[in-house]
Amino acid sequence: MIDIKEDSLLDATGLYCPEPVMLLHNKVRELESGNVLMVVATDPSTERDIPKFCTFLGHELLEQIHENETFRYYIRVGES
């Protein structure tokens, strides 16, 4: 695990597919390119969906952490 300082937080705990990715899509629109967003989720489908979201839309997935029932993602926002 690397030490990453996030600029913004998206708490998607308790939400299920497709809500976490829908909220993520809206949140990255609010942020500037280069900002780091931490997403916290509890839906296991985010392990598949968030990396694909980042690849498809040009965002950088810096780190993906699974601890107990919680998933954390650190995403550097790409150019919009």
ChimeraX attribute file (.defattr): number of C-alpha atoms within 10 A of each C-alpha:
attribute: neighborCount
match mode: 1-to-1
recipient: residues
	/A:1	6
	/A:2	6
	/A:3	6
	/A:4	12
	/A:5	11
	/A:6	14
	/A:7	13
	/A:8	15
	/A:9	14
	/A:10	17
	/A:11	15
	/A:12	19
	/A:13	15
	/A:14	12
	/A:15	14
	/A:16	15
	/A:17	12
	/A:18	12
	/A:19	14
	/A:20	24
	/A:21	19
	/A:22	10
	/A:23	15
	/A:24	17
	/A:25	14
	/A:26	10
	/A:27	15
	/A:28	21
	/A:29	11
	/A:30	8
	/A:31	17
	/A:32	14
	/A:33	14
	/A:34	14
	/A:35	15
	/A:36	25
	/A:37	24
	/A:38	21
	/A:39	25
	/A:40	21
	/A:41	23
	/A:42	20
	/A:43	19
	/A:44	14
	/A:45	14
	/A:46	23
	/A:47	17
	/A:48	9
	/A:49	14
	/A:50	19
	/A:51	17
	/A:52	14
	/A:53	17
	/A:54	17
	/A:55	11
	/A:56	9
	/A:57	13
	/A:58	14
	/A:59	21
	/A:60	17
	/A:61	19
	/A:62	14
	/A:63	16
	/A:64	16
	/A:65	13
	/A:66	14
	/A:67	7
	/A:68	7
	/A:69	10
	/A:70	14
	/A:71	19
	/A:72	20
	/A:73	23
	/A:74	21
	/A:75	24
	/A:76	24
	/A:77	21
	/A:78	17
	/A:79	10
	/A:80	11
